[in-house]
Amino acid sequence: MTGPVITTLLTPNPASGSQTCVIGTEEFLASGTASGTYVLSLEVVNMADGDVLEIRGYVKPGGSSTARQLFSYSLSNGQSDDAHLSPPIPTEGYVQFSIKQTAGTARTFNWSILNLNGT
C-alpha cells in the first residue's frame, strides 16, 4: 500500500501551490474528477490575531452535475500548530477545495492536496 502523496490527479497538477488571499474572496485551490480520498494540507503559520480563514470542501454526490459543499469551518487568530489538515473527502468522481479569508490582514498560505490512495 502506498502512502499519501501530493496528487497529480487534480488541477493544477501537481495539486500544490501558494495562495495570497483577498479578504472576502473564496480562493479555489484545486479540483478534479478522479476517484480517491483527498485531504487539504495547509500551512497556517502566517495567521495572527484578528485573522479568520474559512476552509471548504466540495463534492458532486451520486453523479450530480452540481458541486455541493461537504464541509465548511473556520480557523481564527494565530494557530498553535503551523500546519492544518482538512477532513478527508472520499469521492467517486469530483472533489474541490477552497479557502476564504474573511477578516484580518491578507495572508499567503502554502497548500497541497494529498491523495490518501497514493496517486
TITOR-433457 format. One record per residue: chain; residue in three letters; x, z, y of N, C-alpha, C, O in turn; residue number from 1. Coordinates in pm, 1 decimal. Layout:
<rs>
c, r, n.x, n.z, n.y, ca.x, ca.z, ca.y, c.x, c.z, c.y, o.x, o.z, o.y, k
A, ALA, X, Z, Y, X, Z, Y, X, Z, Y, X, Z, Y, NUM
...
</rs>
This chain:
<rs>
c, r, n.x, n.z, n.y, ca.x, ca.z, ca.y, c.x, c.z, c.y, o.x, o.z, o.y, k
A, MET, 84.4, 0.0, -117.4, 0.0, 0.0, 0.0, 89.3, 0.0, 124.2, 179.3, 83.0, 137.1, 1
A, THR, 63.6, -93.1, 214.5, 140.2, -95.9, 338.3, 78.3, -2.4, 439.0, -42.0, 23.7, 435.2, 2
A, GLY, 159.7, 47.6, 528.5, 112.8, 141.3, 629.4, 62.4, 71.1, 753.5, 61.2, -51.9, 759.6, 3
A, PRO, 20.6, 148.6, 853.0, -31.3, 91.0, 976.6, 77.0, 13.3, 1051.1, 192.0, 56.5, 1058.1, 4
A, VAL, 39.7, -99.7, 1105.5, 130.2, -181.6, 1186.1, 55.6, -231.4, 1308.5, -67.2, -239.1, 1308.9, 5
A, ILE, 132.0, -265.6, 1413.7, 69.6, -333.6, 1527.1, 16.7, -465.3, 1474.8, 93.1, -547.5, 1424.1, 6
A, THR, -112.0, -486.0, 1486.5, -174.6, -600.2, 1421.6, -141.7, -732.1, 1492.1, -123.7, -738.8, 1613.7, 7
A, THR, -134.7, -835.6, 1409.6, -121.2, -972.5, 1459.3, -251.9, -1048.8, 1439.9, -257.6, -1169.9, 1461.1, 8
A, LEU, -357.8, -976.7, 1399.0, -485.8, -1041.3, 1370.1, -577.8, -1049.4, 1491.1, -682.8, -1113.2, 1483.9, 9
A, LEU, -540.8, -986.1, 1601.9, -625.5, -982.4, 1720.8, -561.0, -1062.1, 1833.3, -445.3, -1103.0, 1823.4, 10
A, THR, -636.1, -1083.4, 1939.1, -584.7, -1148.0, 2059.4, -574.6, -1042.8, 2167.4, -674.3, -975.3, 2193.0, 11
A, PRO, -460.9, -1024.0, 2232.8, -338.1, -1101.8, 2218.5, -269.0, -1073.7, 2085.0, -299.7, -975.1, 2018.0, 12
A, ASN, -178.2, -1158.6, 2048.1, -104.5, -1148.8, 1923.1, 43.7, -1140.3, 1955.9, 97.3, -1235.2, 2013.3, 13
A, PRO, 113.5, -1030.5, 1922.2, 63.0, -906.9, 1863.2, -21.8, -828.8, 1962.9, -9.2, -845.7, 2084.1, 14
A, ALA, -107.2, -744.1, 1910.1, -203.0, -669.8, 1992.5, -135.8, -547.4, 2053.1, -151.0, -435.2, 2004.8, 15
A, SER, -61.1, -572.2, 2160.3, 5.9, -463.7, 2231.0, 36.8, -510.1, 2372.6, 39.6, -630.0, 2400.6, 16
A, GLY, 59.8, -414.5, 2460.9, 92.9, -451.1, 2597.4, 93.2, -331.9, 2689.6, 99.8, -216.5, 2647.2, 17
A, SER, 85.8, -363.6, 2817.1, 83.5, -264.2, 2923.5, -29.1, -303.5, 3018.2, -36.6, -418.6, 3061.3, 18
A, GLN, -116.3, -209.2, 3050.8, -231.5, -238.2, 3136.6, -228.6, -147.7, 3258.5, -231.5, -25.3, 3246.5, 19
A, THR, -222.7, -209.8, 3377.4, -236.6, -134.9, 3501.6, -384.2, -135.7, 3538.0, -444.3, -241.7, 3555.4, 20
A, CYS, -441.2, -18.6, 3549.3, -585.1, -7.2, 3572.3, -621.2, -32.8, 3718.7, -544.2, -3.1, 3810.0, 21
A, VAL, -739.3, -88.0, 3737.7, -805.3, -96.4, 3867.6, -919.9, 3.4, 3858.8, -1006.0, -8.9, 3771.7, 22
A, ILE, -921.9, 101.3, 3947.4, -1022.9, 206.9, 3939.8, -1163.0, 145.2, 3935.5, -1198.9, 64.2, 4020.9, 23
A, GLY, -1241.5, 184.8, 3834.5, -1378.7, 139.0, 3820.3, -1396.5, 9.5, 3744.2, -1509.4, -37.4, 3729.7, 24
A, THR, -1287.6, -50.7, 3694.4, -1295.0, -178.3, 3622.6, -1264.1, -157.7, 3475.2, -1162.1, -97.9, 3440.8, 25
A, GLU, -1351.2, -206.6, 3388.2, -1325.0, -199.8, 3244.4, -1220.9, -305.4, 3209.3, -1239.6, -424.2, 3235.6, 26
A, GLU, -1111.3, -260.3, 3149.5, -999.7, -347.0, 3113.3, -1004.0, -368.6, 2962.3, -983.9, -274.7, 2885.3, 27
A, PHE, -1030.2, -492.7, 2919.7, -1036.4, -523.6, 2777.4, -895.2, -549.1, 2726.6, -824.1, -635.0, 2778.6, 28
A, LEU, -855.2, -473.6, 2624.3, -718.2, -477.5, 2575.5, -697.4, -580.0, 2466.0, -603.0, -658.7, 2472.5, 29
A, ALA, -782.8, -580.7, 2366.4, -766.8, -672.5, 2254.0, -899.7, -687.5, 2182.4, -984.3, -598.1, 2185.1, 30
A, SER, -916.3, -802.3, 2118.5, -1035.6, -826.3, 2037.9, -1001.8, -925.9, 1928.5, -900.8, -996.0, 1935.4, 31
A, GLY, -1087.9, -931.2, 1827.2, -1067.0, -1026.5, 1720.5, -1176.5, -1021.7, 1617.2, -1264.9, -936.1, 1621.3, 32
A, THR, -1169.2, -1115.3, 1524.1, -1274.3, -1130.4, 1424.3, -1226.4, -1107.3, 1281.5, -1297.7, -1140.9, 1187.0, 33
A, ALA, -1108.1, -1051.2, 1263.9, -1054.3, -1027.3, 1130.1, -1101.2, -893.0, 1076.2, -1105.3, -793.7, 1148.8, 34
A, SER, -1136.2, -890.8, 948.7, -1174.3, -766.3, 883.7, -1055.7, -671.0, 879.8, -940.8, -713.8, 868.6, 35
A, GLY, -1084.3, -542.1, 889.0, -979.0, -442.3, 882.6, -1027.1, -310.6, 938.0, -1144.8, -294.5, 970.5, 36
A, THR, -935.7, -216.6, 948.6, -963.3, -87.5, 1010.5, -861.4, -69.3, 1121.6, -741.0, -62.4, 1096.6, 37
A, TYR, -910.8, -61.6, 1244.6, -825.6, -66.3, 1363.2, -830.9, 63.8, 1441.8, -933.7, 131.5, 1445.5, 38
A, VAL, -717.7, 98.3, 1505.1, -704.6, 218.1, 1587.4, -628.9, 179.0, 1713.6, -528.6, 107.9, 1707.3, 39
A, LEU, -677.3, 225.7, 1827.9, -606.5, 207.5, 1953.8, -504.8, 319.6, 1969.4, -540.0, 437.4, 1963.7, 40
A, SER, -378.4, 282.8, 1989.1, -271.8, 377.2, 2019.9, -241.3, 361.8, 2168.2, -208.2, 252.8, 2214.7, 41
A, LEU, -252.8, 472.2, 2242.4, -245.6, 466.9, 2387.8, -147.7, 572.1, 2439.1, -156.0, 689.2, 2401.9, 42
A, GLU, -55.4, 529.9, 2524.4, 38.3, 622.7, 2587.3, -26.9, 678.7, 2712.9, -58.0, 603.3, 2805.1, 43
A, VAL, -47.9, 809.6, 2717.9, -118.3, 872.8, 2829.8, -27.9, 965.8, 2910.4, -76.2, 1051.0, 2984.9, 44
A, VAL, 101.6, 949.3, 2895.4, 198.9, 1035.8, 2961.3, 188.7, 1028.4, 3113.4, 224.6, 1124.7, 3181.1, 45
A, ASN, 140.8, 917.3, 3169.0, 132.4, 899.9, 3314.6, 11.7, 968.2, 3378.4, 4.7, 976.0, 3501.1, 46
A, MET, -83.4, 1017.7, 3299.3, -202.3, 1078.7, 3356.7, -168.1, 1209.2, 3429.6, -80.9, 1285.0, 3387.1, 47
A, ALA, -239.1, 1233.0, 3540.3, -216.1, 1353.2, 3621.8, -350.5, 1413.9, 3660.7, -455.2, 1352.8, 3638.9, 48
A, ASP, -347.6, 1532.8, 3717.9, -470.3, 1598.8, 3760.9, -550.4, 1506.4, 3852.6, -495.5, 1445.6, 3944.4, 49
A, GLY, -679.5, 1496.8, 3826.7, -769.0, 1409.5, 3902.5, -794.5, 1275.6, 3837.7, -887.6, 1205.6, 3877.3, 50
A, ASP, -713.7, 1236.9, 3737.5, -734.1, 1110.0, 3667.3, -842.6, 1125.5, 3561.2, -850.9, 1228.5, 3494.2, 51
A, VAL, -925.6, 1022.5, 3546.4, -1024.8, 1016.0, 3438.7, -1015.0, 877.8, 3376.3, -1020.7, 776.5, 3446.1, 52
A, LEU, -1000.2, 874.1, 3244.3, -987.0, 749.4, 3170.6, -1092.2, 743.9, 3060.8, -1099.4, 833.9, 2977.2, 53
A, GLU, -1174.3, 638.1, 3060.5, -1271.3, 615.3, 2953.2, -1210.1, 521.1, 2850.4, -1143.4, 424.0, 2886.0, 54
A, ILE, -1232.9, 550.1, 2724.2, -1185.3, 467.9, 2613.0, -1306.8, 422.6, 2535.4, -1393.4, 503.2, 2501.4, 55
A, ARG, -1313.5, 291.2, 2506.7, -1431.1, 236.2, 2438.7, -1390.4, 146.7, 2322.8, -1287.1, 79.8, 2326.1, 56
A, GLY, -1475.1, 147.4, 2219.8, -1459.2, 57.5, 2106.3, -1589.6, -15.1, 2081.5, -1697.3, 42.4, 2097.0, 57
A, TYR, -1580.1, -142.1, 2042.7, -1698.0, -227.1, 2021.3, -1690.1, -295.4, 1884.9, -1581.5, -324.5, 1835.0, 58
A, VAL, -1806.5, -320.2, 1825.9, -1819.6, -396.2, 1701.3, -1941.3, -487.7, 1713.3, -2020.8, -475.9, 1806.6, 59
A, LYS, -1954.1, -578.8, 1617.6, -2074.8, -660.2, 1603.4, -2133.0, -627.5, 1466.6, -2101.4, -694.4, 1368.3, 60
A, PRO, -2217.9, -524.9, 1459.3, -2266.5, -477.8, 1329.4, -2358.3, -578.1, 1261.1, -2439.5, -645.4, 1324.7, 61
A, GLY, -2342.6, -585.5, 1130.5, -2431.5, -668.0, 1049.4, -2432.7, -814.7, 1087.6, -2534.6, -881.8, 1071.1, 62
A, GLY, -2321.6, -865.8, 1138.2, -2315.8, -1006.5, 1174.9, -2385.5, -1037.6, 1306.2, -2409.1, -1154.6, 1336.5, 63
A, SER, -2418.8, -937.3, 1384.1, -2481.8, -958.5, 1514.3, -2394.3, -1049.2, 1599.5, -2272.1, -1049.2, 1584.8, 64
A, SER, -2455.1, -1125.6, 1687.5, -2379.2, -1211.2, 1777.3, -2340.8, -1137.6, 1905.3, -2268.1, -1191.8, 1988.6, 65
A, THR, -2388.8, -1015.1, 1921.3, -2362.7, -937.3, 2042.1, -2276.0, -816.8, 2009.8, -2304.2, -741.7, 1916.4, 66
A, ALA, -2169.6, -799.2, 2088.4, -2084.4, -681.2, 2070.0, -2161.6, -557.4, 2112.7, -2227.0, -556.2, 2217.1, 67
A, ARG, -2153.2, -453.9, 2031.1, -2220.9, -326.6, 2058.1, -2117.0, -216.6, 2071.5, -2020.7, -210.8, 1995.0, 68
A, GLN, -2137.0, -129.9, 2168.9, -2045.4, -18.3, 2187.4, -2058.9, 78.5, 2071.4, -2168.8, 124.3, 2040.2, 69
A, LEU, -1947.2, 109.3, 2008.0, -1945.0, 202.0, 1895.9, -1912.0, 343.3, 1942.9, -1969.9, 440.4, 1894.2, 70
A, PHE, -1818.5, 354.7, 2038.3, -1786.2, 484.7, 2094.5, -1738.3, 469.1, 2238.3, -1688.3, 364.3, 2279.2, 71
A, SER, -1755.5, 577.2, 2312.8, -1704.4, 587.9, 2448.3, -1678.4, 735.5, 2474.0, -1765.6, 819.4, 2451.4, 72
A, TYR, -1559.5, 766.9, 2520.6, -1526.9, 904.5, 2554.1, -1422.8, 903.5, 2665.0, -1363.0, 800.1, 2694.6, 73
A, SER, -1401.8, 1019.2, 2725.8, -1312.0, 1028.5, 2840.7, -1198.1, 1126.3, 2816.1, -1212.3, 1226.0, 2745.2, 74
A, LEU, -1085.2, 1094.1, 2877.0, -973.2, 1186.7, 2890.2, -961.1, 1215.1, 3039.1, -979.1, 1125.1, 3121.2, 75
A, SER, -930.8, 1339.2, 3074.4, -918.7, 1370.4, 3216.3, -797.3, 1458.4, 3242.6, -755.3, 1538.0, 3158.6, 76
A, ASN, -742.7, 1440.8, 3362.9, -628.6, 1517.8, 3411.1, -502.8, 1488.1, 3329.4, -502.4, 1398.4, 3245.1, 77
A, GLY, -397.1, 1563.4, 3355.0, -274.7, 1547.5, 3277.6, -300.1, 1586.3, 3132.6, -377.9, 1677.7, 3105.1, 78
A, GLN, -235.2, 1517.5, 3040.6, -255.5, 1542.4, 2898.1, -138.7, 1623.2, 2841.7, -23.7, 1602.6, 2880.4, 79
A, SER, -168.9, 1714.7, 2750.3, -63.9, 1795.1, 2688.7, 15.4, 1713.9, 2586.1, 130.4, 1746.3, 2556.6, 80
A, ASP, -45.5, 1609.4, 2532.3, 22.7, 1517.9, 2440.1, 46.3, 1385.9, 2513.1, -37.3, 1342.5, 2592.3, 81
A, ASP, 160.2, 1322.3, 2486.2, 196.2, 1198.2, 2555.4, 130.4, 1074.0, 2497.2, 131.8, 968.2, 2560.1, 82
A, ALA, 73.0, 1085.3, 2378.4, 10.8, 971.2, 2311.5, -128.2, 1009.4, 2262.5, -158.2, 1126.9, 2241.4, 83
A, HIS, -212.4, 908.0, 2244.7, -350.5, 930.2, 2202.8, -389.9, 820.9, 2103.6, -354.6, 704.4, 2121.8, 84
A, LEU, -462.6, 858.6, 1999.2, -518.6, 763.0, 1903.1, -670.0, 770.0, 1909.0, -728.1, 878.5, 1910.5, 85
A, SER, -734.1, 653.1, 1912.4, -880.1, 646.9, 1909.1, -929.6, 671.8, 1767.1, -851.0, 671.2, 1672.3, 86
A, PRO, -1060.4, 693.8, 1752.8, -1116.0, 695.9, 1617.7, -1096.0, 558.5, 1552.6, -1094.7, 457.5, 1623.0, 87
A, PRO, -1080.6, 552.8, 1421.6, -1065.9, 423.4, 1354.5, -1197.1, 345.7, 1355.5, -1305.3, 404.0, 1349.1, 88
A, ILE, -1185.8, 214.3, 1363.4, -1302.1, 125.8, 1355.8, -1285.8, 36.0, 1233.7, -1206.2, -57.8, 1237.1, 89
A, PRO, -1360.0, 62.8, 1125.1, -1362.1, -31.3, 1013.3, -1463.1, -141.4, 1045.5, -1575.2, -113.3, 1088.1, 90
A, THR, -1423.2, -265.0, 1025.3, -1512.3, -375.2, 1059.2, -1500.9, -488.4, 959.1, -1395.4, -512.3, 900.3, 91
A, GLU, -1611.1, -556.5, 941.8, -1611.3, -674.0, 855.1, -1591.2, -802.2, 934.3, -1589.6, -910.9, 876.7, 92
A, GLY, -1575.6, -790.7, 1066.9, -1555.2, -917.3, 1135.3, -1542.1, -915.8, 1285.5, -1518.0, -1022.3, 1342.2, 93
A, TYR, -1556.0, -802.8, 1356.3, -1534.3, -805.7, 1500.5, -1496.6, -666.8, 1549.1, -1556.7, -567.0, 1509.2, 94
A, VAL, -1396.3, -661.9, 1635.5, -1354.2, -537.4, 1697.0, -1301.8, -567.7, 1836.9, -1244.2, -673.7, 1861.4, 95
A, GLN, -1322.6, -472.8, 1928.7, -1271.5, -486.5, 2065.1, -1248.2, -346.3, 2120.8, -1326.0, -254.5, 2094.8, 96
A, PHE, -1140.1, -330.8, 2197.8, -1107.8, -203.9, 2262.0, -1093.1, -224.7, 2411.5, -1047.7, -329.9, 2456.6, 97
A, SER, -1132.6, -121.6, 2489.4, -1113.9, -127.9, 2633.9, -1082.8, 10.5, 2688.8, -1108.8, 112.5, 2625.0, 98
A, ILE, -1026.2, 10.8, 2809.8, -1008.6, 134.6, 2885.6, -1063.8, 111.1, 3025.3, -1066.8, -1.9, 3074.0, 99
A, LYS, -1107.2, 218.8, 3088.8, -1160.1, 211.8, 3225.1, -1121.9, 340.5, 3296.3, -1168.0, 448.8, 3260.0, 100
A, GLN, -1038.2, 328.1, 3397.1, -1003.9, 445.6, 3476.8, -1108.3, 458.1, 3586.3, -1128.2, 365.9, 3665.4, 101
A, THR, -1175.7, 574.2, 3590.4, -1286.8, 593.8, 3684.6, -1251.8, 683.7, 3802.1, -1328.4, 691.0, 3898.2, 102
A, ALA, -1137.9, 752.5, 3797.0, -1100.0, 841.6, 3906.9, -949.8, 862.7, 3905.9, -883.0, 841.8, 3804.6, 103
A, GLY, -898.0, 904.4, 4020.2, -757.0, 936.5, 4032.2, -676.5, 821.7, 4090.1, -730.6, 731.8, 4154.5, 104
A, THR, -548.0, 826.3, 4066.2, -454.6, 722.4, 4109.6, -442.9, 619.9, 3998.6, -426.5, 656.6, 3882.2, 105
A, ALA, -451.0, 490.8, 4032.6, -441.0, 384.8, 3931.2, -311.6, 402.1, 3851.1, -202.9, 411.8, 3908.0, 106
A, ARG, -325.0, 405.7, 3720.7, -211.4, 427.5, 3630.3, -188.8, 306.4, 3541.9, -277.3, 223.1, 3522.7, 107
A, THR, -67.6, 299.1, 3488.7, -32.3, 197.0, 3390.7, -24.9, 263.2, 3254.3, 36.5, 368.8, 3238.7, 108
A, PHE, -88.3, 200.1, 3154.8, -92.8, 253.7, 3018.7, -33.9, 152.7, 2921.6, -75.9, 37.1, 2918.2, 109
A, ASN, 63.6, 196.5, 2842.4, 113.2, 115.4, 2731.5, 18.2, 136.6, 2614.5, -29.8, 247.7, 2592.2, 110
A, TRP, -9.2, 29.1, 2539.1, -105.9, 38.3, 2430.8, -66.9, -55.1, 2317.5, 11.2, -148.7, 2335.2, 111
A, SER, -123.0, -27.4, 2201.3, -115.5, -118.3, 2087.2, -234.5, -91.0, 1997.1, -288.0, 19.8, 1995.2, 112
A, ILE, -275.1, -191.7, 1923.0, -381.3, -176.7, 1824.3, -315.7, -178.6, 1687.1, -246.3, -273.8, 1651.3, 113
A, LEU, -338.4, -72.4, 1611.2, -283.3, -62.5, 1477.1, -389.0, -102.9, 1375.3, -506.0, -66.9, 1387.7, 114
A, ASN, -347.0, -176.9, 1276.2, -433.6, -209.3, 1163.3, -392.7, -116.6, 1049.4, -281.3, -126.2, 997.8, 115
A, LEU, -482.2, -27.8, 1010.8, -450.4, 68.6, 906.3, -433.2, 1.5, 770.9, -380.2, 62.2, 677.9, 116
A, ASN, -478.0, -124.6, 758.9, -461.7, -200.2, 634.9, -324.8, -266.4, 626.3, -288.6, -320.2, 521.7, 117
A, GLY, -248.0, -262.9, 735.7, -109.5, -309.7, 730.5, -85.7, -454.1, 766.5, 19.8, -507.6, 732.1, 118
A, THR, -179.4, -521.6, 834.9, -153.5, -661.6, 874.2, -178.8, -681.3, 1020.7, -162.4, -792.1, 1071.8, 119
</rs>
